[in-house]
Amino acid sequence: MPATTANGDEDPTSGGAGEHDDDAERRAAERFVSDLLARGEAVFEGEEPTARTTHVVRREDDGRLTVRRLRFH
């Protein structure tokens, strides 16, 4: 939803809430993956999982990271 001015008109200087939401979502996902890797609970696709591995991380063509759960603790 685009930002609006006080009188209800669309603010043309605003980049839109969608861009902010996408950036925030990307940062949150990267932080989640980083934390999993730091705790030894995730490996990148193609790496050998360990006994503690619960997730596999894959880098998509667009650079985003996706996570697949292997098992629960």
N, CA, C and O atoms as a MOPAC input file, in Angstrom:
PM7 MOZYME 1SCF
protein

 N      0.84600 1    -1.17200 1     0.00000 1
 C      0.00000 1     0.00000 1     0.00000 1
 C      0.89200 1     1.23600 1     0.00000 1
 O      1.76600 1     1.34500 1     0.85900 1
 N      0.70700 1     2.15700 1    -0.91700 1
 C      1.54900 1     3.34200 1    -0.97800 1
 C      1.32100 1     4.26200 1     0.20800 1
 O      0.24400 1     4.27400 1     0.80400 1
 N      2.35100 1     5.03300 1     0.54400 1
 C      2.22500 1     6.00600 1     1.63000 1
 C      1.30900 1     7.13600 1     1.18800 1
 O      1.22900 1     7.45700 1     0.00200 1
 N      0.62400 1     7.73200 1     2.14700 1
 C     -0.27700 1     8.83800 1     1.83100 1
 C      0.12500 1    10.06600 1     2.62800 1
 O      0.79500 1     9.97000 1     3.65600 1
 N     -0.29800 1    11.22400 1     2.13200 1
 C     -0.06000 1    12.47400 1     2.84100 1
 C     -1.17500 1    12.66900 1     3.85700 1
 O     -2.10600 1    11.86700 1     3.93100 1
 N     -1.07600 1    13.74100 1     4.64000 1
 C     -2.07000 1    14.00800 1     5.67900 1
 C     -3.47100 1    14.18200 1     5.10900 1
 O     -4.44500 1    13.86400 1     5.79100 1
 N     -3.60300 1    14.68000 1     3.87200 1
 C     -4.94400 1    14.87100 1     3.31500 1
 C     -5.43800 1    13.64500 1     2.53800 1
 O     -6.48300 1    13.69400 1     1.88900 1
 N     -4.68400 1    12.55500 1     2.61000 1
 C     -5.14900 1    11.32200 1     1.99800 1
 C     -4.64000 1    11.07300 1     0.59200 1
 O     -4.91800 1    10.02200 1     0.01400 1
 N     -3.89300 1    12.02800 1     0.02200 1
 C     -3.33200 1    11.82700 1    -1.31400 1
 C     -2.11400 1    10.91700 1    -1.23000 1
 O     -1.44700 1    10.84400 1    -0.19800 1
 N     -1.83400 1    10.22400 1    -2.33000 1
 C     -0.65000 1     9.38600 1    -2.39300 1
 C      0.59500 1    10.24700 1    -2.37400 1
 O      0.64100 1    11.28800 1    -3.02800 1
 N      1.60500 1     9.82300 1    -1.63000 1
 C      2.86100 1    10.56100 1    -1.54800 1
 C      3.79500 1    10.08200 1    -2.65400 1
 O      4.28800 1     8.95500 1    -2.59000 1
 N      4.05200 1    10.91500 1    -3.67400 1
 C      4.87800 1    10.47700 1    -4.80000 1
 C      6.34300 1    10.28600 1    -4.44900 1
 O      7.07400 1     9.66400 1    -5.22000 1
 N      6.79800 1    10.79900 1    -3.31000 1
 C      8.19400 1    10.64900 1    -2.91900 1
 C      8.44300 1     9.34300 1    -2.19000 1
 O      9.59100 1     8.96100 1    -1.96000 1
 N      7.38100 1     8.66400 1    -1.82900 1
 C      7.51900 1     7.42200 1    -1.09400 1
 C      7.86100 1     6.28400 1    -2.04300 1
 O      7.32300 1     6.20400 1    -3.14700 1
 N      8.76200 1     5.39800 1    -1.60600 1
 C      9.11200 1     4.22700 1    -2.39300 1
 C      8.07000 1     3.14300 1    -2.27500 1
 O      8.16800 1     2.12500 1    -2.96000 1
 N      7.09600 1     3.32300 1    -1.44700 1
 C      6.05600 1     2.32800 1    -1.25800 1
 C      6.41700 1     1.38100 1    -0.12600 1
 O      7.59200 1     1.10800 1     0.12100 1
 N      5.41400 1     0.89300 1     0.54500 1
 C      5.63500 1    -0.00200 1     1.67700 1
 C      6.13100 1    -1.35800 1     1.21900 1
 O      6.82600 1    -2.04000 1     1.97200 1
 N      5.79500 1    -1.76500 1     0.01300 1
 C      6.20400 1    -3.07000 1    -0.48400 1
 C      7.70100 1    -3.23000 1    -0.56200 1
 O      8.22700 1    -4.29600 1    -0.24200 1
 N      8.40200 1    -2.19000 1    -0.98200 1
 C      9.85500 1    -2.25200 1    -1.06400 1
 C     10.46200 1    -2.39900 1     0.32300 1
 O     11.39800 1    -3.17600 1     0.51300 1
 N      9.94200 1    -1.66500 1     1.28300 1
 C     10.44200 1    -1.73400 1     2.65400 1
 C     10.17000 1    -3.12300 1     3.23200 1
 O     11.04000 1    -3.70100 1     3.88200 1
 N      8.98700 1    -3.65800 1     3.00400 1
 C      8.62700 1    -4.97300 1     3.51700 1
 C      9.52200 1    -6.05000 1     2.92400 1
 O      9.96500 1    -6.94700 1     3.64200 1
 N      9.79800 1    -5.97600 1     1.61600 1
 C     10.66100 1    -6.96400 1     0.96900 1
 C     12.06600 1    -6.91900 1     1.54700 1
 O     12.66700 1    -7.96500 1     1.79400 1
 N     12.59300 1    -5.73300 1     1.76300 1
 C     13.93200 1    -5.57900 1     2.30800 1
 C     13.99800 1    -6.10200 1     3.73500 1
 O     14.95600 1    -6.77900 1     4.10700 1
 N     12.99600 1    -5.79300 1     4.52300 1
 C     12.95600 1    -6.25800 1     5.91000 1
 C     12.82700 1    -7.77800 1     5.96500 1
 O     13.45300 1    -8.42900 1     6.80100 1
 N     12.02600 1    -8.33000 1     5.08500 1
 C     11.86200 1    -9.78400 1     5.03800 1
 C     13.17400 1   -10.46100 1     4.63100 1
 O     13.54400 1   -11.49000 1     5.19600 1
 N     13.87100 1    -9.88700 1     3.65600 1
 C     15.14000 1   -10.44900 1     3.20200 1
 C     16.16900 1   -10.42200 1     4.32400 1
 O     16.88400 1   -11.40100 1     4.53700 1
 N     16.24900 1    -9.29400 1     5.04800 1
 C     17.19700 1    -9.18200 1     6.16300 1
 C     16.86600 1   -10.17900 1     7.27000 1
 O     17.77000 1   -10.78400 1     7.84600 1
 N     15.59900 1   -10.35400 1     7.56700 1
 C     15.19200 1   -11.30100 1     8.60800 1
 C     15.54800 1   -12.73500 1     8.20300 1
 O     16.03000 1   -13.51100 1     9.02900 1
 N     15.31500 1   -13.08300 1     6.95000 1
 C     15.64100 1   -14.42500 1     6.46200 1
 C     17.14400 1   -14.66100 1     6.51300 1
 O     17.58900 1   -15.73800 1     6.90900 1
 N     17.93000 1   -13.66200 1     6.11500 1
 C     19.38700 1   -13.80200 1     6.15400 1
 C     19.88000 1   -13.96800 1     7.59100 1
 O     20.79700 1   -14.74700 1     7.85200 1
 N     19.27700 1   -13.24200 1     8.50700 1
 C     19.65500 1   -13.35800 1     9.93000 1
 C     19.30800 1   -14.74400 1    10.46100 1
 O     20.09300 1   -15.34200 1    11.19700 1
 N     18.13200 1   -15.25900 1    10.08900 1
 C     17.70500 1   -16.58600 1    10.51400 1
 C     18.69900 1   -17.63900 1    10.02500 1
 O     19.13100 1   -18.49800 1    10.79400 1
 N     19.05800 1   -17.56600 1     8.73900 1
 C     20.00000 1   -18.52300 1     8.15200 1
 C     21.36400 1   -18.38600 1     8.81200 1
 O     21.99700 1   -19.39300 1     9.13200 1
 N     21.82200 1   -17.16600 1     9.01900 1
 C     23.11300 1   -16.92600 1     9.65600 1
 C     23.16100 1   -17.53500 1    11.05300 1
 O     24.16100 1   -18.14000 1    11.44000 1
 N     22.08000 1   -17.37200 1    11.80300 1
 C     22.01400 1   -17.94600 1    13.15000 1
 C     22.04300 1   -19.47200 1    13.11100 1
 O     22.71800 1   -20.10000 1    13.92700 1
 N     21.31200 1   -20.07500 1    12.16700 1
 C     21.32700 1   -21.53000 1    12.02300 1
 C     22.73700 1   -22.03300 1    11.71700 1
 O     23.19800 1   -23.01200 1    12.30400 1
 N     23.41000 1   -21.35900 1    10.80000 1
 C     24.76300 1   -21.75400 1    10.42600 1
 C     25.72300 1   -21.59300 1    11.60800 1
 O     26.57200 1   -22.45400 1    11.84100 1
 N     25.59000 1   -20.49600 1    12.35000 1
 C     26.47200 1   -20.22900 1    13.49000 1
 C     26.31100 1   -21.28200 1    14.58500 1
 O     27.28400 1   -21.64000 1    15.24900 1
 N     25.09700 1   -21.77300 1    14.77300 1
 C     24.84000 1   -22.79600 1    15.79100 1
 C     25.16800 1   -24.20300 1    15.30100 1
 O     25.07300 1   -25.15900 1    16.06900 1
 N     25.55200 1   -24.34200 1    14.03200 1
 C     25.85800 1   -25.65700 1    13.47300 1
 C     24.61900 1   -26.48000 1    13.15800 1
 O     24.70000 1   -27.69800 1    13.00300 1
 N     23.46900 1   -25.81400 1    13.06200 1
 C     22.21600 1   -26.51400 1    12.80200 1
 C     21.85900 1   -26.53100 1    11.32600 1
 O     20.84100 1   -27.10800 1    10.94300 1
 N     22.68300 1   -25.90600 1    10.49000 1
 C     22.40800 1   -25.86600 1     9.05300 1
 C     23.71400 1   -26.02500 1     8.28000 1
 O     24.78700 1   -25.65300 1     8.75400 1
 N     23.59500 1   -26.58200 1     7.09500 1
 C     24.71800 1   -26.67400 1     6.15500 1
 C     24.20700 1   -26.21100 1     4.80500 1
 O     23.00800 1   -26.26100 1     4.53000 1
 N     25.14200 1   -25.75300 1     3.95400 1
 C     24.75800 1   -25.39400 1     2.60200 1
 C     24.52200 1   -26.65700 1     1.79300 1
 O     25.14600 1   -27.68900 1     2.03900 1
 N     23.62500 1   -26.57100 1     0.83500 1
 C     23.31500 1   -27.69400 1    -0.03300 1
 C     24.61000 1   -28.22400 1    -0.64500 1
 O     25.43800 1   -27.45100 1    -1.12700 1
 N     24.77700 1   -29.53200 1    -0.62400 1
 C     25.97500 1   -30.16100 1    -1.15800 1
 C     27.00100 1   -30.49000 1    -0.09400 1
 O     27.90600 1   -31.28900 1    -0.33400 1
 N     26.87500 1   -29.88100 1     1.09600 1
 C     27.78200 1   -30.18400 1     2.20300 1
 C     27.23300 1   -31.37100 1     2.98500 1
 O     26.02900 1   -31.62600 1     2.98700 1
 N     28.11800 1   -32.08000 1     3.63700 1
 C     27.73300 1   -33.24500 1     4.42700 1
 C     27.06300 1   -32.79900 1     5.72900 1
 O     27.66000 1   -32.05000 1     6.50200 1
 N     25.82900 1   -33.24900 1     5.98100 1
 C     25.16800 1   -32.88500 1     7.24300 1
 C     25.84900 1   -33.56800 1     8.43000 1
 O     26.44100 1   -34.63900 1     8.29400 1
 N     25.75300 1   -32.92900 1     9.58800 1
 C     26.28100 1   -33.50500 1    10.82700 1
 C     25.11700 1   -34.02600 1    11.65300 1
 O     23.95900 1   -33.92700 1    11.24600 1
 N     25.42800 1   -34.57500 1    12.80100 1
 C     24.37400 1   -35.07600 1    13.69300 1
 C     23.48000 1   -33.94300 1    14.18900 1
 O     22.32300 1   -34.17800 1    14.53700 1
 N     24.00600 1   -32.70600 1    14.22600 1
 C     23.22200 1   -31.55400 1    14.70000 1
 C     22.45300 1   -30.85200 1    13.58800 1
 O     21.65100 1   -29.96100 1    13.87100 1
 N     22.67500 1   -31.22700 1    12.33500 1
 C     22.06600 1   -30.52500 1    11.20800 1
 C     20.56200 1   -30.75600 1    11.16600 1
 O     20.08900 1   -31.89300 1    11.14700 1
 N     19.82200 1   -29.65100 1    11.15100 1
 C     18.36400 1   -29.71900 1    11.05300 1
 C     17.84400 1   -29.03700 1     9.79300 1
 O     16.67900 1   -29.20500 1     9.43200 1
 N     18.71500 1   -28.25500 1     9.11200 1
 C     18.30200 1   -27.49000 1     7.93700 1
 C     19.37500 1   -27.52900 1     6.85400 1
 O     20.56700 1   -27.64000 1     7.14200 1
 N     18.93200 1   -27.43600 1     5.61000 1
 C     19.83000 1   -27.30100 1     4.47100 1
 C     19.53300 1   -25.96100 1     3.80900 1
 O     18.37700 1   -25.62600 1     3.55000 1
 N     20.59200 1   -25.19900 1     3.53900 1
 C     20.46600 1   -23.85900 1     2.96900 1
 C     20.83600 1   -23.91900 1     1.49300 1
 O     21.82200 1   -24.54800 1     1.11000 1
 N     20.03500 1   -23.25800 1     0.67900 1
 C     20.29700 1   -23.18900 1    -0.75600 1
 C     20.27500 1   -21.73000 1    -1.19200 1
 O     19.40300 1   -20.96400 1    -0.78100 1
 N     21.24700 1   -21.34800 1    -2.03700 1
 C     21.26600 1   -19.99800 1    -2.59200 1
 C     20.56100 1   -20.04800 1    -3.94300 1
 O     20.97900 1   -20.78300 1    -4.83800 1
 N     19.50200 1   -19.27600 1    -4.09000 1
 C     18.73000 1   -19.24300 1    -5.32900 1
 C     19.44700 1   -18.40400 1    -6.37800 1
 O     20.40000 1   -17.69000 1    -6.06500 1
 N     18.98800 1   -18.49000 1    -7.61800 1
 C     19.59300 1   -17.74300 1    -8.72500 1
 C     19.59100 1   -16.23700 1    -8.48400 1
 O     20.48700 1   -15.52800 1    -8.94200 1
 N     18.57000 1   -15.74500 1    -7.75700 1
 C     18.48600 1   -14.30400 1    -7.50000 1
 C     19.28600 1   -13.88000 1    -6.26500 1
 O     19.24200 1   -12.71400 1    -5.87200 1
 N     20.01000 1   -14.81100 1    -5.65600 1
 C     20.84900 1   -14.49800 1    -4.51200 1
 C     20.20200 1   -14.72500 1    -3.16600 1
 O     20.87900 1   -14.69800 1    -2.13800 1
 N     18.90200 1   -14.94900 1    -3.15700 1
 C     18.22200 1   -15.17700 1    -1.88200 1
 C     18.54400 1   -16.56400 1    -1.35300 1
 O     18.81100 1   -17.49200 1    -2.11600 1
 N     18.51300 1   -16.68600 1    -0.02800 1
 C     18.75000 1   -17.97000 1     0.60300 1
 C     17.42400 1   -18.60800 1     0.97800 1
 O     16.54000 1   -17.94400 1     1.52000 1
 N     17.28600 1   -19.89800 1     0.69100 1
 C     16.10400 1   -20.64200 1     1.11100 1
 C     16.55500 1   -21.75500 1     2.04300 1
 O     17.68500 1   -22.23400 1     1.96100 1
 N     15.65700 1   -22.15500 1     2.92300 1
 C     15.98300 1   -23.14800 1     3.93900 1
 C     14.99000 1   -24.29300 1     3.84500 1
 O     13.78400 1   -24.08800 1     3.70800 1
 N     15.52500 1   -25.50200 1     3.92000 1
 C     14.68200 1   -26.70400 1     3.94400 1
 C     14.96500 1   -27.43000 1     5.25400 1
 O     16.11800 1   -27.69800 1     5.59100 1
 N     13.89800 1   -27.74600 1     5.99000 1
 C     14.05200 1   -28.44000 1     7.27300 1
 C     14.25200 1   -29.92900 1     6.99800 1
 O     13.52200 1   -30.54000 1     6.21700 1
 N     15.25600 1   -30.49000 1     7.65900 1
 C     15.51000 1   -31.92800 1     7.56200 1
 C     14.76600 1   -32.68900 1     8.63500 1
 O     14.13200 1   -33.70800 1     8.36200 1
 N     14.84500 1   -32.18900 1     9.86900 1
 C     14.22300 1   -32.87100 1    10.98700 1
 C     14.06500 1   -31.90500 1    12.14600 1
 O     14.65200 1   -30.82300 1    12.16700 1
 N     13.25500 1   -32.32500 1    13.11000 1
 C     13.09700 1   -31.57600 1    14.35900 1
 C     14.09700 1   -32.08200 1    15.35800 1
 O     14.55900 1   -33.21800 1    15.24900 1
 N     14.45000 1   -31.25200 1    16.35100 1
 C     15.36500 1   -31.67600 1    17.43000 1
 C     14.74000 1   -32.75200 1    18.23700 1
 O     15.34700 1   -33.24200 1    19.18900 1

